[in-house]
């Protein structure tokens, strides 16, 4: 494994992790708004 291979693997994992957190945030965002309206 060369240094470039390791570099691209690390970058790929970082990008996929960021996308995963964006998807989770998009899923939780509507439920947070529903909870706020239910409390009021």
N, CA, C and O atoms as a CHARMM CRD file, in Angstrom:
* protein
*
  160
    1    1 UNK  N      0.85500  -1.18700   0.00000 PROA 1      0.00000
    2    1 UNK  CA     0.00000   0.00000   0.00000 PROA 1      0.00000
    3    1 UNK  C      0.89700   1.24600   0.00000 PROA 1      0.00000
    4    1 UNK  O      1.75300   1.41300   0.86800 PROA 1      0.00000
    5    2 UNK  N      0.68100   2.09300  -0.97300 PROA 2      0.00000
    6    2 UNK  CA     1.48800   3.30500  -1.04400 PROA 2      0.00000
    7    2 UNK  C      0.87300   4.39700  -0.17400 PROA 2      0.00000
    8    2 UNK  O     -0.24400   4.25500   0.32400 PROA 2      0.00000
    9    3 UNK  N      1.59700   5.46000  -0.00500 PROA 3      0.00000
   10    3 UNK  CA     1.09700   6.58700   0.77300 PROA 3      0.00000
   11    3 UNK  C     -0.14300   7.19800   0.13900 PROA 3      0.00000
   12    3 UNK  O     -1.06800   7.61100   0.83900 PROA 3      0.00000
   13    4 UNK  N     -0.16000   7.25600  -1.19400 PROA 4      0.00000
   14    4 UNK  CA    -1.32700   7.83100  -1.88500 PROA 4      0.00000
   15    4 UNK  C     -2.56800   6.97800  -1.66400 PROA 4      0.00000
   16    4 UNK  O     -3.66600   7.51000  -1.49700 PROA 4      0.00000
   17    5 UNK  N     -2.40100   5.64900  -1.66000 PROA 5      0.00000
   18    5 UNK  CA    -3.55000   4.76900  -1.43000 PROA 5      0.00000
   19    5 UNK  C     -4.13400   5.01800  -0.04700 PROA 5      0.00000
   20    5 UNK  O     -5.34800   5.14100   0.11200 PROA 5      0.00000
   21    6 UNK  N     -3.26400   5.09200   0.94600 PROA 6      0.00000
   22    6 UNK  CA    -3.72000   5.35000   2.30900 PROA 6      0.00000
   23    6 UNK  C     -4.39700   6.71400   2.39400 PROA 6      0.00000
   24    6 UNK  O     -5.42000   6.86000   3.06200 PROA 6      0.00000
   25    7 UNK  N     -3.83000   7.70800   1.72100 PROA 7      0.00000
   26    7 UNK  CA    -4.40800   9.05300   1.72400 PROA 7      0.00000
   27    7 UNK  C     -5.82000   9.04500   1.16200 PROA 7      0.00000
   28    7 UNK  O     -6.73000   9.62100   1.75800 PROA 7      0.00000
   29    8 UNK  N     -6.01000   8.38800   0.00100 PROA 8      0.00000
   30    8 UNK  CA    -7.33400   8.38000  -0.61800 PROA 8      0.00000
   31    8 UNK  C     -8.33500   7.57000   0.19300 PROA 8      0.00000
   32    8 UNK  O     -9.52100   7.89900   0.21600 PROA 8      0.00000
   33    9 UNK  N     -7.87500   6.51500   0.85800 PROA 9      0.00000
   34    9 UNK  CA    -8.77900   5.74900   1.72400 PROA 9      0.00000
   35    9 UNK  C     -9.24400   6.61900   2.88300 PROA 9      0.00000
   36    9 UNK  O    -10.43100   6.62700   3.20900 PROA 9      0.00000
   37   10 UNK  N     -8.32900   7.35100   3.51000 PROA 10     0.00000
   38   10 UNK  CA    -8.69300   8.21000   4.64200 PROA 10     0.00000
   39   10 UNK  C     -9.65300   9.30600   4.19100 PROA 10     0.00000
   40   10 UNK  O    -10.63400   9.59000   4.87800 PROA 10     0.00000
   41   11 UNK  N     -9.37600   9.92700   3.03500 PROA 11     0.00000
   42   11 UNK  CA   -10.26300  10.97400   2.52500 PROA 11     0.00000
   43   11 UNK  C    -11.64500  10.39400   2.22300 PROA 11     0.00000
   44   11 UNK  O    -12.65900  11.01300   2.54200 PROA 11     0.00000
   45   12 UNK  N    -11.68900   9.22000   1.61600 PROA 12     0.00000
   46   12 UNK  CA   -12.96800   8.59300   1.30200 PROA 12     0.00000
   47   12 UNK  C    -13.78100   8.27500   2.54400 PROA 12     0.00000
   48   12 UNK  O    -14.99100   8.50000   2.57100 PROA 12     0.00000
   49   13 UNK  N    -13.12500   7.75400   3.57000 PROA 13     0.00000
   50   13 UNK  CA   -13.82400   7.44700   4.81600 PROA 13     0.00000
   51   13 UNK  C    -14.34700   8.72800   5.45600 PROA 13     0.00000
   52   13 UNK  O    -15.46100   8.74300   5.98000 PROA 13     0.00000
   53   14 UNK  N    -13.56500   9.79800   5.42200 PROA 14     0.00000
   54   14 UNK  CA   -13.99900  11.07200   6.00700 PROA 14     0.00000
   55   14 UNK  C    -15.21800  11.62000   5.27000 PROA 14     0.00000
   56   14 UNK  O    -16.15500  12.10700   5.90200 PROA 14     0.00000
   57   15 UNK  N    -15.21500  11.54600   3.93500 PROA 15     0.00000
   58   15 UNK  CA   -16.34600  12.04900   3.15500 PROA 15     0.00000
   59   15 UNK  C    -17.59500  11.21500   3.42500 PROA 15     0.00000
   60   15 UNK  O    -18.68200  11.76500   3.60100 PROA 15     0.00000
   61   16 UNK  N    -17.44600   9.89100   3.46100 PROA 16     0.00000
   62   16 UNK  CA   -18.60600   9.04000   3.72900 PROA 16     0.00000
   63   16 UNK  C    -19.16000   9.27900   5.13400 PROA 16     0.00000
   64   16 UNK  O    -20.37500   9.26100   5.33000 PROA 16     0.00000
   65   17 UNK  N    -18.28900   9.50000   6.10300 PROA 17     0.00000
   66   17 UNK  CA   -18.75700   9.77200   7.46000 PROA 17     0.00000
   67   17 UNK  C    -19.51900  11.08900   7.51200 PROA 17     0.00000
   68   17 UNK  O    -20.55200  11.18000   8.17500 PROA 17     0.00000
   69   18 UNK  N    -19.02000  12.11500   6.81700 PROA 18     0.00000
   70   18 UNK  CA   -19.71400  13.40200   6.78800 PROA 18     0.00000
   71   18 UNK  C    -21.09400  13.25800   6.14500 PROA 18     0.00000
   72   18 UNK  O    -22.06800  13.82900   6.63600 PROA 18     0.00000
   73   19 UNK  N    -21.18300  12.50500   5.05800 PROA 19     0.00000
   74   19 UNK  CA   -22.47400  12.29200   4.40000 PROA 19     0.00000
   75   19 UNK  C    -23.43000  11.53200   5.32100 PROA 19     0.00000
   76   19 UNK  O    -24.62400  11.82900   5.36500 PROA 19     0.00000
   77   20 UNK  N    -22.90800  10.56100   6.04600 PROA 20     0.00000
   78   20 UNK  CA   -23.74400   9.78800   6.95800 PROA 20     0.00000
   79   20 UNK  C    -24.34700  10.68600   8.02700 PROA 20     0.00000
   80   20 UNK  O    -25.53400  10.57800   8.33400 PROA 20     0.00000
   81   21 UNK  N    -23.52900  11.58100   8.60100 PROA 21     0.00000
   82   21 UNK  CA   -24.05200  12.49100   9.61500 PROA 21     0.00000
   83   21 UNK  C    -25.06800  13.45500   9.01500 PROA 21     0.00000
   84   21 UNK  O    -26.03000  13.82000   9.69100 PROA 21     0.00000
   85   22 UNK  N    -24.88100  13.88100   7.75700 PROA 22     0.00000
   86   22 UNK  CA   -25.86900  14.75600   7.11700 PROA 22     0.00000
   87   22 UNK  C    -27.19200  14.03100   6.95600 PROA 22     0.00000
   88   22 UNK  O    -28.24600  14.62600   7.18000 PROA 22     0.00000
   89   23 UNK  N    -27.16300  12.76000   6.57400 PROA 23     0.00000
   90   23 UNK  CA   -28.40100  11.98500   6.41200 PROA 23     0.00000
   91   23 UNK  C    -29.09900  11.81800   7.75700 PROA 23     0.00000
   92   23 UNK  O    -30.31600  11.98300   7.84800 PROA 23     0.00000
   93   24 UNK  N    -28.34000  11.49100   8.80000 PROA 24     0.00000
   94   24 UNK  CA   -28.93600  11.32400  10.12700 PROA 24     0.00000
   95   24 UNK  C    -29.55000  12.63900  10.59200 PROA 24     0.00000
   96   24 UNK  O    -30.64600  12.64200  11.15300 PROA 24     0.00000
   97   25 UNK  N    -28.86100  13.75700  10.36700 PROA 25     0.00000
   98   25 UNK  CA   -29.38600  15.06600  10.76700 PROA 25     0.00000
   99   25 UNK  C    -30.66300  15.38800  10.01000 PROA 25     0.00000
  100   25 UNK  O    -31.60600  15.92000  10.59500 PROA 25     0.00000
  101   26 UNK  N    -30.71100  15.07700   8.71900 PROA 26     0.00000
  102   26 UNK  CA   -31.90900  15.34400   7.91300 PROA 26     0.00000
  103   26 UNK  C    -33.08300  14.49100   8.39100 PROA 26     0.00000
  104   26 UNK  O    -34.23100  14.93100   8.32700 PROA 26     0.00000
  105   27 UNK  N    -32.80900  13.28100   8.86700 PROA 27     0.00000
  106   27 UNK  CA   -33.88300  12.41700   9.36900 PROA 27     0.00000
  107   27 UNK  C    -34.39000  12.93100  10.71800 PROA 27     0.00000
  108   27 UNK  O    -35.59400  12.90000  10.97200 PROA 27     0.00000
  109   28 UNK  N    -33.49100  13.40000  11.58200 PROA 28     0.00000
  110   28 UNK  CA   -33.89400  13.83900  12.91300 PROA 28     0.00000
  111   28 UNK  C    -34.53500  15.21700  12.91000 PROA 28     0.00000
  112   28 UNK  O    -35.32100  15.52500  13.80700 PROA 28     0.00000
  113   29 UNK  N    -34.22300  16.05100  11.92900 PROA 29     0.00000
  114   29 UNK  CA   -34.69900  17.43300  11.94300 PROA 29     0.00000
  115   29 UNK  C    -36.22900  17.54300  11.97900 PROA 29     0.00000
  116   29 UNK  O    -36.74400  18.30300  12.79800 PROA 29     0.00000
  117   30 UNK  N    -36.99000  16.81800  11.12500 PROA 30     0.00000
  118   30 UNK  CA   -38.45600  16.93900  11.21300 PROA 30     0.00000
  119   30 UNK  C    -39.00400  16.45500  12.54600 PROA 30     0.00000
  120   30 UNK  O    -39.95100  17.05200  13.05800 PROA 30     0.00000
  121   31 UNK  N    -38.45000  15.40000  13.12900 PROA 31     0.00000
  122   31 UNK  CA   -38.96500  14.89500  14.39600 PROA 31     0.00000
  123   31 UNK  C    -38.69000  15.89100  15.52400 PROA 31     0.00000
  124   31 UNK  O    -39.48200  15.98900  16.46100 PROA 31     0.00000
  125   32 UNK  N    -37.57300  16.63400  15.44800 PROA 32     0.00000
  126   32 UNK  CA   -37.31100  17.65600  16.45600 PROA 32     0.00000
  127   32 UNK  C    -38.37500  18.73900  16.40400 PROA 32     0.00000
  128   32 UNK  O    -38.84400  19.18900  17.45000 PROA 32     0.00000
  129   33 UNK  N    -38.76300  19.16400  15.21500 PROA 33     0.00000
  130   33 UNK  CA   -39.79200  20.20300  15.08100 PROA 33     0.00000
  131   33 UNK  C    -41.13100  19.68900  15.60000 PROA 33     0.00000
  132   33 UNK  O    -41.88100  20.44600  16.21700 PROA 33     0.00000
  133   34 UNK  N    -41.44400  18.41700  15.36200 PROA 34     0.00000
  134   34 UNK  CA   -42.70300  17.87200  15.86500 PROA 34     0.00000
  135   34 UNK  C    -42.69900  17.85800  17.39200 PROA 34     0.00000
  136   34 UNK  O    -43.72000  18.13800  18.01900 PROA 34     0.00000
  137   35 UNK  N    -41.55900  17.53500  17.98500 PROA 35     0.00000
  138   35 UNK  CA   -41.48200  17.50300  19.44000 PROA 35     0.00000
  139   35 UNK  C    -41.67100  18.89800  20.02200 PROA 35     0.00000
  140   35 UNK  O    -42.33400  19.05600  21.04700 PROA 35     0.00000
  141   36 UNK  N    -41.09200  19.91700  19.37500 PROA 36     0.00000
  142   36 UNK  CA   -41.24000  21.28100  19.87800 PROA 36     0.00000
  143   36 UNK  C    -42.71100  21.72000  19.81800 PROA 36     0.00000
  144   36 UNK  O    -43.20600  22.33100  20.76500 PROA 36     0.00000
  145   37 UNK  N    -43.40300  21.42200  18.73600 PROA 37     0.00000
  146   37 UNK  CA   -44.80100  21.83800  18.61600 PROA 37     0.00000
  147   37 UNK  C    -45.67600  21.05100  19.59100 PROA 37     0.00000
  148   37 UNK  O    -46.69300  21.57100  20.05100 PROA 37     0.00000
  149   38 UNK  N    -45.31100  19.82300  19.91500 PROA 38     0.00000
  150   38 UNK  CA   -46.09600  19.02100  20.83300 PROA 38     0.00000
  151   38 UNK  C    -45.96800  19.55900  22.26400 PROA 38     0.00000
  152   38 UNK  O    -46.91500  19.50000  23.04900 PROA 38     0.00000
  153   39 UNK  N    -44.77000  20.08900  22.59100 PROA 39     0.00000
  154   39 UNK  CA   -44.56600  20.60800  23.94700 PROA 39     0.00000
  155   39 UNK  C    -45.39500  21.86700  24.15600 PROA 39     0.00000
  156   39 UNK  O    -45.92400  22.07900  25.24700 PROA 39     0.00000
  157   40 UNK  N    -45.51800  22.70800  23.12900 PROA 40     0.00000
  158   40 UNK  CA   -46.30000  23.94500  23.26600 PROA 40     0.00000
  159   40 UNK  C    -47.73700  23.62800  23.22000 PROA 40     0.00000
  160   40 UNK  O    -48.57100  24.52700  23.31700 PROA 40     0.00000
